[in-house]
Amino acid sequence: MSLFFVHIPKTAGTSFRKGAERYFSPERIVYDYGANSDVTSPLVKKFLYDDQPDFWQFKQSLNNPAMIAGHVLIARFASLWGVGNTITFLRDPLQRIASEYEHFVRHMNYKGSFKEFYSDRGMRNRQRRALYGVSLEAIGFIGLTERYSESLEMLNDRFATRIPEREDNQGKPRLEDEYEFDEEDLVELRKLNRRDIELYQYASALFDSRYEMFKSNQPWAHACLVEATTESVSGWAWWAGERDAPLEIELLVNGELASTVRAVEFRQELCRLLPPRGGYVGFNLPVKLSPLDTVQCRVAATGQRFPPSPRRIEETVK
């Protein structure tokens, strides 16, 4: 098994990377931090920063790496390593951007104001852009910076590793310390990073759900309610880890069990991410619902609910 770590800046990624180096050894980790970075591995520069990047030849040239990591978009390697082996950490968006600003000032000689920094289009919604095109529910593991110890505990259990906890490259004395903002900056930051805020809130709810399953010694599932209309409910689901058995999904309408279905239908749109069961992880249920009904799904074997909160039909009607 080889992991793909999407290192989003200022999310405790350096702490995780250094811990991974200690556990796996640096020689077993491949780095992609850009063509001009001294950290970037020679094979990455050779195959991926040429005039015609050859991703397949790049992977074939590797000698059983434990992990590939870098400041890259998830789309860069998810189709080679598989979404189930992809990991990342997310952080409260406003705290993350404040930390990145301090990093730019300290290490990159940035001279602009905090407002100039966060107003730059390239600095907005950085977490969403890093994960764009892949549903959060599908990603092998998403940790939270603010709950780093719990995240590492669950990640090590999920991938049968023993990556130690570290605190590296921090702008603040302690990871749990928070930056403070004046009201003007706070209003503008929330406006400019609305998509990141929504992403983080949803990721936090997912984390709570999965951590609850983990602490109860129950397997958790990657599961997504893709569409819910007055006529049908559809989605996909598979077990985290190596389990290949199909999931039985229960549909709850207004909190009551309405129907049951197995997640065994083909979902072509997922195949580029190398899901388990060859992509036969989908489900579709014909239903008759009213626009004000709420729907939620549940994994029959464990009681895990998805999405984390019931969804109103009117939100998804086209």
N, C-alpha and C positions, 0 to 999 in steps of 0.2 A: 504493500500500500504506500502510495506517495501522496502527500498533501499539497494543496495550493493555497497559500496564504495571501489574501488581498490586504495589503498593509495600507490602510487609510491613515494619513498623517495625523499625529497627535491623538491617538486612541489607545495608547499603551502598547502599540505595535512593536516598538523597539524593545520593551520589556519582554514581550512574548518571543520576539525573534532571538534575543540573547538567551532566553531560557531554552528555546529550541536548539540553539547552537550547543549549549551545555549538554543537553540530553542526546541529541543525534550526532554531534560533532559538526564543526563548520564545513568540513569536507563533503558532508552528505546533503548540504543545502545549496540550492542554486538561486542566485539573486538577480533580479531585474529592477534596478533603480534608475534606469535611463542610460543612454549611450555614453554620456560623459561622466558617469559616476564611477569612482574607484571601487565601489562595492560590487557593482555588476559583474557577474561571472563571465569569463572569457568566451565560453561557448554561446552565451546569450548575445554577446557583442558580435560574434562571428556569424551566427545564423539569423538573428532577428533584427539587427541594425544595419544590414546590407541594403543594397538597392532593391533587391527582391527577397524579402524575408521568407525563409522556409521553415515553417513551424513543425512540420512533420519530421523533417531531417534533424531538426534541433532535438526533438524528443528522442528520436532513435539514437542520437549520439550520446545521450546521458547514460551514466552507469549506475542505475538503481538509486536515484536520489531519494532522500527521505521527505524533502519538501522543496517547493519552489516558492519564492516570496519576493514581494516588491511593491513599490508604489505604482500599481497598474490597475486598469479596469478589469472587472471580473470576466468580461468577454474575451480577454486576451488568452487565457489558458483554460477556461472552464470546459471547453469542448475537447481538450486533450486529457485533462486530469479528471474530469467528471464533477458534476455539481455536488455529489455526495461527499467528495474529498476536499471540497472548497470550504475554507474557514475565513472569518474576519471578525473584527471588533468594531462596535459602534459606540459613540459617545454623545452626550447631550450636545446638540449642534452649537449652541452659543458658547459653551465652555470650550468646545473643540476649537472654534475659530479664534477665541481669545488666546488660547495656548499656541496656536499656529502663528498668530501675530507676534507673540513674544519670541518665538523661535526665529522668525524672520529678522527681528530686530537684533537678537543676540548673535545669530550665526550667519546671517546673510546680508548684514549691513543695510537693512531696510530703513529708510529715513522718513517714510510717510507716516501720517497719523493713523490711529486705529480705524477711524471712519473711512479714510481713503483705502485702507487695506480691505475692510469688509465690504466696501461698495464695489470693489473690482468684480466684474462678472465671473471671472475665473475662480473666485473664492467663495461663491455662493453655492449652497446645496452640494457640497463636495462629496458627501457620503452617498447621496442618491445617485449622483453621476457615476461614482465608482461601481455601484451595483446595478446600474441601469440595464434593463432587458432580462433580468432574472428575478423571479418572485422570491421574496424573502423566505417563504415557506420551504422552498426547494434547496436552499443553501445548506450544506452539510452541517455547519455550526456557526452561529452568530453569538459572540460574547458581548458583554457590556463593560465598558471601561469602569463605570461606577460600581460594578459588581464583579471586579476582576477575579477575586479569590473564588467566588462561586462559579464564575465562567470557566476558570482553569480546572476546577474540580470536575465539572461536567464534561469538558472537552477531553480531559485525560481518560475519563471513564468511557466516553464514546469511541475514542480511537486507540484505547489500550496503550496509552503513553504515560510518561511520568515527567512531563515538562515542569521544571520548578518555577516558583513565583519569584519575580524580580520587579524592581522599580527603577527603570533606566530612562534617561533623556527627558526628565520632567522639568517643567518650567516652574513648578511650585514645590515647596518643601515636602508636601504630602499629596498623594494622589487624590485623597478625598477633599482637599481644600478647594473652594470654589472661587472663581473670579466674580467680581461685582461690576455692575454696569450702571451708568446713569440712565435716567428714564428715556432720554432722547435716543441714545444708542439702542436701548432695549426694544423700543417700538420699531426702529428701523431694522434691527437684526431679525426680529420675528417676521417682519414683512418680507425681507429678502431671502430668508431661509425657511419659508413655510413648508416647502416640500421635504426638507431634511427633518424638520420638527415632526411632521406627520409620520415619516419613515421611522424615526427613533421611537415615537410613542407606540407604533405598531410592533416594532421589534421588541420593545420592553414587555408588551403583553404576550408576545410569543415566548419570550424568555421565561416569564413567570409560569406559563402553562407547561413548558418543557421541564423546567426545574422542579415543579411540583411532581411531575411524573417520575423524574429521576430520584427525588428524595423518597418516593413511595416504592422504589425498586421496580418500577414498571417501564417497559419500553415505550418510547415516544415515536410519533409518526410525523413525517413530512406530509402535510395535508393542506389542501387549498380549495376553498369554495370559489370557483372561477366565475360562475354566472348563476343568478337566481332571478327568474322572471315569473310571471303569472302562469306560465305553461311548462317550465322545466327548471330543474336544478342540476348543475353539472360541476365537476371538479376532478381532482386527482389526489391520490394518497399512496404512500408506501412507508414501510418501516425504516427507521434510522438504523444504520448498521448493515450487517450481512444477511438479515432475514429476507427470504425471497417469497414468503407466503403472501397471497393477496389479502388486503384488508377488507373487512366487512364494515360498511358505513351505514349509520342510522341517520335518517333525516328527521330533525325536530322542527315542527311548525308551531309557532307560538308556545314553545317549550314542551310540546307533547310529541311523542314518537308517532311519526306518520308513515314511514316506509323504511325498508332496508335494501341495500344493494351492495354488490361486490365491486371493488375497484379493479376491474380487469380489462377495460376498454383501451384501445390504442390511442395515445395522445401524441400525434406526430410532432406538434410544436415543441415538445420536450426533448426530442431525440438528440438534438444538437448538444444537450447537456449530459448525455449518457446516463439517464435514469436507470434504476433497476428494472428487471422484468422486460427488458427490451422496449420500454415505453408503454407496456400494457398495464397501466396504473390508473386509468380514468374511470369515471362513472357518470352516468346520465340518468336522471329520473324524470319521467313525464309527471307533471302535477297540475292541479287546478287550485290556484291561489288567488287571493285578492290583493290589491296593491298595498294594503296596510298590514298584511301578515308579516311576521318575522320568521326567518329561517336560520338554522344553525345545524351543523353536522356533528356527529359523534362517532369515534372509533368504538365499535361494539365491544372489542376485547378488553379495553382499558378505561373507557369513559372519557378519553381526551376529546375536548370540544374544539371545533374550528368553524369559522374564525373565532378568535377569543371572545367576541361579543356577538349576539344575534344581529342579523342584518335584515333591514326592512326591504321588502320587494321593490318599493318605489324608487330606491336608490339605484337599481340596476336595470330598470325598464328603459328600453331605447326608444 
